[in-house]
Amino acid sequence: MTPNEPTPAPQPAAEPAKKKRKSPQIIDKKIQDEMTVAEACFTVPGEDTSIMLALVDRLWDGHSLLGQSLVRCHEYVGDITGKRLAKRIQSAAELAAKQELGVALNPIIVAARDKYPKGSAERASYGHGEDLDGASTGILLDLVAYIFGQLSGTAPKDTLPGLKPAEIAILDTLHKKYKDADWAQTKAKRTAEKALELLKLEVEDVLVPLRRKCQNKAELAFPHTDKKNRTTRKSFHLPPDKRAID
């Protein structure tokens, strides 16, 4: 750079790339880790007779119970996964039903706007000016029920000129469809939460106590003071060269 050349302007520092947010896991990582350790405590002695005999010599008698608890845990995990999938499917069904209702309400709103003056309560009662896309399930169901009650029957409480009978009749069908879809989604969510609750109870009340008991027996059978035990201790998720704290 020559003396007459201007000093280049400093370039702004590049902004650090934002870390992509991880999606929440269906099963808490702590529960997954507990199951992983318990699987090892069950599998290692099951595959090595000498290790099993060493544990039994230290009065370990919970191997079968630990295996049964693991089976139950995996059944609950399968339940949770299946119910969560069902919830996603039902959520899509509910959204589709809500969109159908929005389409069905359009001619009603247009006919009400044609009949009643701007700013009137009658227009509003038919959903004119309302954010129906953002409306809660309860509000939308109440609105449709009200509209159908006003316009249906042999002697309707109100009539909207230009509206066809089929456009009124479809409201009752779609009201039921949307209500059922919302209930199915709620039920799927509730059953998934129940399965998760059962999994947590099984892990905390049964799996973890059995796993700890197994590790305690392994601690006795394969003490850290003998270097030859390091590999076996690792397989039980025990510190290879020091006594386990918990």
URGINOR-V966959 format. One record per backbone hydrogen bond with DSSP energy under -0.5 kcal/mol. NH is the residue of the N-H (numbers start at 0). CO is the residue of the C=O. If there is no record, write none. Layout:
nh;co
NH;CO
NH;CO
//
This chain:
nh;co
4;1
31;27
32;28
33;29
34;30
35;31
36;32
37;33
38;34
39;35
40;36
41;37
42;38
43;39
45;41
46;42
46;43
47;43
51;47
52;48
53;49
54;50
55;51
56;52
57;53
57;54
58;55
59;54
60;58
65;61
66;62
67;63
68;64
69;65
70;66
71;67
72;68
73;69
74;70
75;71
76;72
77;73
78;74
79;75
80;76
81;77
82;78
83;79
84;80
85;81
86;82
87;83
88;84
89;85
90;86
91;87
92;88
93;89
94;90
95;91
96;92
97;93
98;94
99;95
100;96
101;97
102;98
103;99
104;100
105;101
106;102
107;103
108;104
109;105
110;106
111;107
112;108
113;109
114;110
115;111
119;116
123;119
124;120
125;121
125;122
126;123
127;122
129;126
131;129
139;135
140;136
141;137
142;138
143;139
144;140
145;141
146;142
147;143
148;144
149;145
150;146
151;147
155;152
156;149
157;149
160;158
162;159
166;163
167;163
167;164
168;164
169;165
170;167
171;167
171;168
172;168
173;169
174;170
175;171
176;172
177;173
178;174
179;175
180;176
181;177
182;178
183;179
184;180
185;181
186;182
187;183
188;184
189;185
190;186
191;187
192;188
193;189
194;190
195;191
196;192
197;193
198;194
199;195
200;196
201;197
202;198
203;199
204;200
205;201
206;201
207;202
209;205
210;206
211;207
212;208
213;209
214;210
215;211
216;212
217;213
218;214
219;215
220;216
221;217
225;222
226;224
228;225
229;226
232;228
233;229
234;230
235;231
235;232
236;233
237;232
//
